[in-house]
């Protein structure tokens, strides 16, 4: 009976942690949000700026993979500053 209780508590704990995932981990420490969410190729992205380097990035945290890539200007250089 004691083993069943321990197993049940373990299974419930694993289930609770696995269903919450990474939600709530969308802090932007060290970054300034430049634009609200927009869509690029169907993916929702937010433009942020690194406070140290002043480089702009597109960030997606809505999918399981997520991504972060620099923003390029029309001439092919990386977008910096405001």
C-alpha positions as CSV (number, residue, x, y, z in Angstrom):
1,X,0.0,0.0,0.0
2,X,2.8,2.4,0.9
3,X,4.5,1.7,-2.5
4,X,1.3,2.5,-4.3
5,X,1.0,5.9,-2.5
6,X,4.6,6.8,-3.4
7,X,4.1,5.8,-7.0
8,X,0.8,7.7,-7.2
9,X,2.4,10.9,-5.8
10,X,5.3,10.5,-8.2
11,X,3.1,10.1,-11.2
12,X,0.9,13.0,-10.3
13,X,4.0,15.2,-9.7
14,X,5.5,14.2,-13.1
15,X,2.2,14.9,-14.8
16,X,1.9,18.4,-13.1
17,X,5.4,19.4,-14.1
18,X,5.1,18.1,-17.7
19,X,1.8,19.9,-18.4
20,X,3.0,23.3,-17.3
21,X,6.0,23.2,-19.6
22,X,8.0,26.5,-20.0
23,X,5.1,28.9,-19.6
24,X,5.9,31.9,-17.6
25,X,9.6,31.9,-18.7
26,X,9.2,34.8,-21.1
27,X,11.1,37.4,-19.2
28,X,13.2,39.9,-21.2
29,X,16.0,40.6,-18.8
30,X,18.7,42.5,-20.6
31,X,16.5,43.3,-23.5
32,X,14.1,46.1,-24.4
33,X,10.9,45.2,-26.3
34,X,10.8,47.3,-29.5
35,X,7.6,46.2,-31.1
36,X,4.5,44.3,-30.3
37,X,4.0,40.8,-31.6
38,X,3.8,40.5,-35.4
39,X,3.8,37.5,-37.9
40,X,6.6,36.5,-40.1
41,X,5.9,33.4,-42.2
42,X,3.0,32.6,-39.9
43,X,5.2,32.6,-36.8
44,X,4.4,35.2,-34.1
45,X,7.6,37.2,-33.3
46,X,8.5,40.1,-31.1
47,X,11.3,42.5,-31.9
48,X,13.7,43.1,-29.0
49,X,16.9,45.0,-28.5
50,X,19.9,43.7,-26.5
51,X,20.7,46.4,-23.9
52,X,24.5,45.8,-24.1
53,X,25.1,45.5,-27.8
54,X,22.0,47.5,-29.1
55,X,21.4,44.8,-31.7
56,X,17.8,44.1,-32.6
57,X,16.5,40.5,-32.6
58,X,13.3,38.7,-33.7
59,X,12.2,36.4,-30.9
60,X,9.6,33.6,-30.9
61,X,8.8,31.8,-27.7
62,X,5.4,30.5,-28.6
63,X,6.5,27.2,-30.3
64,X,8.3,24.4,-28.6
65,X,11.6,25.2,-30.4
66,X,11.4,28.9,-30.2
67,X,14.0,31.0,-32.1
68,X,16.0,34.2,-31.9
69,X,17.6,35.8,-34.9
70,X,19.1,39.2,-35.6
71,X,17.2,41.8,-37.7
72,X,18.9,42.8,-40.9
73,X,18.4,46.1,-42.8
74,X,17.7,46.2,-46.5
75,X,21.5,46.7,-47.2
76,X,22.4,43.5,-45.4
77,X,23.8,45.1,-42.2
78,X,22.6,44.2,-38.8
79,X,20.1,46.7,-37.3
80,X,21.5,48.5,-34.2
81,X,20.1,51.1,-31.8
82,X,16.9,52.9,-32.0
